[in-house]
Amino acid sequence: METTSLAPEPPAWEHFEHEADVGVRGTGRTLAEAFEQAALALTAVITDPAAVRDRETVEVALEGSDPELLLVDWLNAIIYEMAVRSFLFGRFEVSLEGGMLTARISGEPVDRGRHHPAVEPKAATYTALRVAVDAKGNWVAQCVIDV
């Protein structure tokens, strides 16, 4: 007799297919963990997140009462920081409280020889946007990234 566990799983990220763009999905035991994992999935669109060193930390603060809209704003804030700094980020520490997202994102300047960037993300979109708790009690945060 096969049984399945309904206990929350450890945080994880993944990509899902979407025409010419790419979907990013983060899961976590908390909403903050799901947002952190979605950010790692965003970095993984470009390069292996494990290859990004923690050389500099940037503070991000956002406000929003809707978690789905906050996810899009969060990912777009990371895309913005990547673009203006020519950085990649590989570590994300998110705190969510009362509609406020505060985060510390750590990374380093893009090194084309070491990072081998695949694409440049343009924006997080509302396509396939979902922030919810799944059947196992994990938070899931996902959307499609325009590349």
C-alpha positions as CSV (number, residue, x, y, z in Angstrom):
1,M,0.0,0.0,0.0
2,E,1.5,3.3,-1.1
3,T,1.2,6.4,1.1
4,T,2.0,10.0,0.4
5,S,3.2,12.5,2.9
6,L,1.2,15.7,3.2
7,A,3.9,17.4,5.3
8,P,5.5,20.6,3.9
9,E,8.6,20.0,1.9
10,P,11.9,21.9,2.1
11,P,12.2,25.1,0.0
12,A,12.8,24.5,-3.7
13,W,12.7,26.3,-7.0
14,E,12.0,25.2,-10.6
15,H,11.2,26.5,-14.0
16,F,8.1,25.7,-16.1
17,E,7.7,26.0,-19.8
18,H,5.8,28.9,-21.3
19,E,6.1,29.5,-25.1
20,A,9.2,31.8,-25.7
21,D,9.4,32.9,-22.1
22,V,10.2,31.0,-18.9
23,G,8.1,30.4,-15.8
24,V,9.7,30.6,-12.3
25,R,8.3,28.9,-9.3
26,G,9.4,28.9,-5.7
27,T,8.1,26.7,-2.9
28,G,8.6,27.0,0.8
29,R,7.3,26.3,4.2
30,T,6.6,30.1,4.5
31,L,5.6,32.8,2.0
32,A,9.1,34.4,2.5
33,E,10.8,31.1,1.6
34,A,8.7,30.8,-1.5
35,F,9.7,34.4,-2.5
36,E,13.3,33.5,-1.9
37,Q,13.1,30.4,-4.0
38,A,11.3,32.3,-6.8
39,A,14.2,34.7,-6.8
40,L,16.7,31.8,-7.1
41,A,14.7,30.5,-10.0
42,L,15.0,33.9,-11.6
43,T,18.8,33.8,-11.2
44,A,18.8,30.3,-12.6
45,V,17.2,31.6,-15.8
46,I,20.5,33.4,-16.4
47,T,23.2,31.2,-14.7
48,D,23.7,28.6,-12.0
49,P,22.9,30.4,-8.7
50,A,25.6,28.4,-6.9
51,A,28.2,30.1,-9.1
52,V,27.3,33.6,-7.8
53,R,29.4,34.8,-4.9
54,D,28.2,36.9,-2.0
55,R,30.4,40.0,-2.6
56,E,27.9,42.8,-2.1
57,T,24.5,43.0,-0.4
58,V,21.7,45.3,-1.5
59,E,18.6,46.1,0.6
60,V,15.2,46.0,-1.1
61,A,12.0,47.2,0.5
62,L,8.5,47.0,-1.1
63,E,5.0,47.4,0.1
64,G,1.8,45.7,-1.2
65,S,-1.3,44.2,0.3
66,D,-1.7,41.6,-2.5
67,P,0.9,38.8,-2.3
68,E,0.6,38.1,-6.1
69,L,1.3,41.7,-7.1
70,L,4.1,41.8,-4.4
71,L,5.7,38.8,-6.0
72,V,5.8,40.5,-9.4
73,D,7.2,43.7,-7.8
74,W,9.8,41.6,-5.9
75,L,11.1,39.9,-9.0
76,N,11.1,43.1,-11.0
77,A,13.1,44.8,-8.2
78,I,15.7,42.1,-8.6
79,I,15.7,42.5,-12.4
80,Y,16.2,46.2,-11.9
81,E,19.1,45.8,-9.5
82,M,20.7,43.3,-11.9
83,A,20.4,45.7,-14.8
84,V,21.6,48.9,-13.1
85,R,24.5,47.3,-11.3
86,S,25.4,44.7,-13.9
87,F,25.1,42.2,-11.1
88,L,23.8,38.7,-10.5
89,F,22.3,37.7,-7.2
90,G,22.5,34.3,-5.6
91,R,21.4,34.7,-2.0
92,F,18.1,36.1,-0.9
93,E,16.9,36.8,2.6
94,V,13.2,37.9,2.6
95,S,11.0,39.1,5.5
96,L,7.3,39.7,5.0
97,E,5.2,41.4,7.6
98,G,2.0,43.3,7.3
99,G,2.2,43.9,3.5
100,M,5.9,45.0,3.7
101,L,8.6,43.0,2.0
102,T,12.2,43.7,3.2
103,A,15.1,41.8,1.8
104,R,18.8,41.5,1.6
105,I,20.0,40.2,-1.8
106,S,23.7,39.3,-2.2
107,G,25.7,38.8,-5.3
108,E,28.5,40.1,-7.5
109,P,29.2,41.8,-10.8
110,V,28.5,39.6,-13.9
111,D,31.6,37.7,-15.0
112,R,30.8,36.5,-18.5
113,G,33.7,34.0,-18.5
114,R,32.6,32.4,-15.2
115,H,28.8,32.9,-15.2
116,H,28.1,32.3,-18.9
117,P,24.8,34.2,-18.8
118,A,22.2,32.5,-21.0
119,V,19.6,35.3,-21.3
120,E,18.7,38.7,-19.9
121,P,15.3,38.8,-18.1
122,K,13.3,41.8,-19.1
123,A,10.4,41.7,-16.6
124,A,8.3,39.5,-14.3
125,T,4.8,39.4,-15.8
126,Y,1.2,38.6,-14.6
127,T,1.1,35.5,-16.8
128,A,0.6,32.3,-14.8
129,L,0.8,34.4,-11.6
130,R,0.0,32.5,-8.5
131,V,0.8,32.8,-4.8
132,A,-1.0,30.2,-2.7
133,V,-0.7,27.3,-0.3
134,D,-0.6,23.8,-2.0
135,A,-2.2,20.6,-0.8
136,K,1.0,19.7,1.2
137,G,0.9,23.0,3.1
138,N,3.8,24.6,1.1
139,W,3.6,28.1,-0.2
140,V,4.0,28.4,-4.0
141,A,5.0,31.6,-5.7
142,Q,5.2,31.6,-9.5
143,C,4.9,33.8,-12.6
144,V,6.4,34.0,-16.1
145,I,9.5,36.0,-16.8
146,D,9.8,37.8,-20.1
147,V,13.2,37.1,-21.6
